[in-house]
Amino acid sequence: MSSTVSPSAESFAKLLDVGQVADLLGCSVRHVYRLRDCGKMPSPIKLGSLIRWSRSSIELWVSDGCPSCRKGYRQ
């Protein structure tokens, strides 16, 4: 018996490139890089020379109100 993956499980496992993250957040690609560089968003996953973000981590970050992801950072 083969197992099937539900559409919701597929969406949580999806990796997004910087353009897709920018579209999801409603901002520019450059702004996504700025957020990443200053530690204000979840860290990306590096696959060789590719940079991807987990869709579930971005969605969770947004639902939590976009808190800073830098350790020891106070607002």
C-alpha positions as a LaTeX table, in Angstrom:
\begin{tabular}{lrrr}
\hline
Residue & $x$ (\AA) & $y$ (\AA) & $z$ (\AA) \\
\hline
Met1 & 0.00 & 0.00 & 0.00 \\
Ser2 & 1.50 & 3.33 & $-1.01$ \\
Ser3 & 1.18 & 6.35 & 1.22 \\
Thr4 & $-0.03$ & 9.65 & $-0.11$ \\
Val5 & 0.95 & 13.09 & 1.08 \\
Ser6 & $-1.89$ & 15.43 & 1.84 \\
Pro7 & $-1.84$ & 18.90 & 0.23 \\
Ser8 & $-1.44$ & 20.54 & 3.64 \\
Ala9 & 1.66 & 18.43 & 4.39 \\
Glu10 & 3.14 & 19.38 & 1.02 \\
Ser11 & 2.65 & 23.09 & 1.69 \\
Phe12 & 4.45 & 22.85 & 5.05 \\
Ala13 & 7.41 & 21.04 & 3.48 \\
Lys14 & 7.78 & 23.54 & 0.63 \\
Leu15 & 10.94 & 25.60 & 0.35 \\
Leu16 & 10.63 & 29.16 & $-0.94$ \\
Asp17 & 13.20 & 31.23 & $-2.80$ \\
Val18 & 13.75 & 34.90 & $-1.99$ \\
Gly19 & 11.26 & 36.08 & $-4.61$ \\
Gln20 & 8.52 & 33.86 & $-3.22$ \\
Val21 & 9.25 & 35.04 & 0.33 \\
Ala22 & 9.08 & 38.66 & $-0.86$ \\
Asp23 & 5.71 & 37.99 & $-2.53$ \\
Leu24 & 4.41 & 36.27 & 0.61 \\
Leu25 & 5.49 & 39.21 & 2.79 \\
Gly26 & 4.47 & 41.90 & 0.30 \\
Cys27 & 7.90 & 43.50 & 0.17 \\
Ser28 & 10.93 & 43.71 & $-2.13$ \\
Val29 & 13.58 & 41.04 & $-2.54$ \\
Arg30 & 16.16 & 43.48 & $-1.17$ \\
His31 & 14.08 & 43.98 & 1.98 \\
Val32 & 14.00 & 40.20 & 2.56 \\
Tyr33 & 17.80 & 40.18 & 2.40 \\
Arg34 & 17.94 & 43.12 & 4.83 \\
Leu35 & 15.67 & 41.30 & 7.29 \\
Arg36 & 17.83 & 38.18 & 7.00 \\
Asp37 & 21.10 & 40.11 & 7.40 \\
Cys38 & 20.01 & 41.81 & 10.62 \\
Gly39 & 18.45 & 38.65 & 12.11 \\
Lys40 & 14.86 & 39.84 & 12.06 \\
Met41 & 13.47 & 36.82 & 10.22 \\
Pro42 & 13.97 & 33.05 & 10.32 \\
Ser43 & 17.31 & 31.87 & 8.99 \\
Pro44 & 17.30 & 30.38 & 5.50 \\
Ile45 & 18.39 & 26.89 & 4.54 \\
Lys46 & 21.47 & 26.78 & 2.32 \\
Leu47 & 21.49 & 24.12 & $-0.39$ \\
Gly48 & 24.85 & 24.54 & $-2.08$ \\
Ser49 & 24.70 & 28.01 & $-3.57$ \\
Leu50 & 20.90 & 28.20 & $-3.19$ \\
Ile51 & 19.15 & 29.97 & $-0.33$ \\
Arg52 & 15.65 & 28.78 & 0.59 \\
Trp53 & 13.23 & 29.39 & 3.45 \\
Ser54 & 10.80 & 26.88 & 4.84 \\
Arg55 & 7.27 & 28.04 & 4.07 \\
Ser56 & 6.07 & 26.82 & 7.46 \\
Ser57 & 8.76 & 28.80 & 9.33 \\
Ile58 & 7.88 & 32.00 & 7.44 \\
Glu59 & 4.15 & 31.50 & 8.03 \\
Leu60 & 4.73 & 30.80 & 11.73 \\
Trp61 & 6.97 & 33.87 & 12.02 \\
Val62 & 4.27 & 36.06 & 10.42 \\
Ser63 & 1.49 & 34.59 & 12.60 \\
Asp64 & 3.62 & 35.33 & 15.70 \\
Gly65 & 3.81 & 38.99 & 14.69 \\
Cys66 & 7.24 & 38.91 & 13.01 \\
Pro67 & 9.39 & 38.89 & 16.17 \\
Ser68 & 13.15 & 39.31 & 15.87 \\
Cys69 & 14.89 & 35.97 & 15.44 \\
Arg70 & 18.27 & 37.19 & 16.69 \\
Lys71 & 19.23 & 35.56 & 19.96 \\
Gly72 & 19.61 & 37.92 & 22.89 \\
Tyr73 & 17.92 & 40.78 & 21.03 \\
Arg74 & 15.61 & 43.09 & 22.93 \\
Gln75 & 13.13 & 45.41 & 21.30 \\
\hline
\end{tabular}
